[in-house]
Amino acid sequence: MLVNFVFSDETGIKRRPALIVSSDAYHQGRQEVIIAAITSRTDRVLVGDHLIARWREAGLLFPSVVTGIIRTIKQDMIAKRLGVMANEDMREIDDKLRFVLNLG
């Protein structure tokens, strides 16, 4: 999906792809979704980041990385839906998020 991401220092906004990481149960009880930012900057994979193996299936134009940068947005802020993350990639992303959030 495409959403507007505010820079962490709040100096600007950039429309970028993102991955919904919250559950359907979370969405039913709230009008928000929890998302992780996606970047095409594959030369810099940091702690919590995942290099997407099947990026075309995810609807991305370039090889990309799901980052450990997460935020909550209103569901109506989703500008466009892109594709579906492959199960193998999603398992890796789940593991990285558990590590980053210290969930064991």
N, C-alpha and C positions, 0 to 999 in steps of 0.2 A: 504494500500500500504506500501511497505517497502522503506525507504530512509536512507541515511547517515545523521545523525544529528551531527553537530559540538557542543561540549560542550560550554556553555555560556562563560567560561573563555578561550576558544580556546586551551585547553590542549589535546584534543583528539576528536575522532569521534566514534560514535556508530551507527550501523544499527538498526533501530527500526521502528515499525509500526507508521503510521501517517494518519491523516484524512484530505482530501482536504476540505477546508472551503470556498474557493473562488467560484464564480459563473461561469457558462458556458460563459456568456457574457465577463467576465474578461479573460477567457482562449482564447477566439477568438481574442481578441485584443493584446494579449501578448503571449510570449513563456514560461511564468511562471505560477505556482500555489501557492496559499497560503495554508499552512498546519498547523495543530496542532499536537503536539507530543502525542503519546500514550505510556503509561507505564503499566506494570503489577504490579506495586507497589500500591496495593489498600489500604494499611494501612495508607496512607498519602494523603488525598484528601484536596487540598488547594483551596483558593479562585479562581474561574474561572475553576476549574476542574469538570469533570462529570464522575461518576462511571457508566460504560456502562452496561445497563441491559441485552441487547441481544448481548453479545460479540461474541458468536459463529457465529451468522448471519453475523457479521462484518468480519469474517474470522480470528479471533484471537484465539490463542491457550490457553489462560488463561484469567480469569477475569481481566479486564483492566480499565484504567482511561484515558479519553481524557483530556490533560492538557491545561492550559492557555498559554503554551509555543508555540508561533506561529512564523513562518518564511516564507519567500518566496524562492522558488527553481525553477530552470529550469525544464520544463516538462520532459526533457530527463534524469533527475536525478532519476526518479521513477524506482526503481529496479524491483518491482513486485507489481501487484495488488492483493489484498487479498479478500475482500468481500464487502458487502454493509451495511452501518449503518442503523438500523431500524429508521423509521420516528419518533417514540416517543423519541428515544435517540437524534436524530438530532435536534428536537425542543428544548430539554433541553440544548444541546450544543450551539445552536444559542442564547438562552437566556443568557447563561453564558458568551459567547463572547461579546454580547452587553453590559453586565455589566462591564466586564473587560476593554473593550475599551471605556467605558463611552459614549455609543451611545444611551442611554435612554431607 
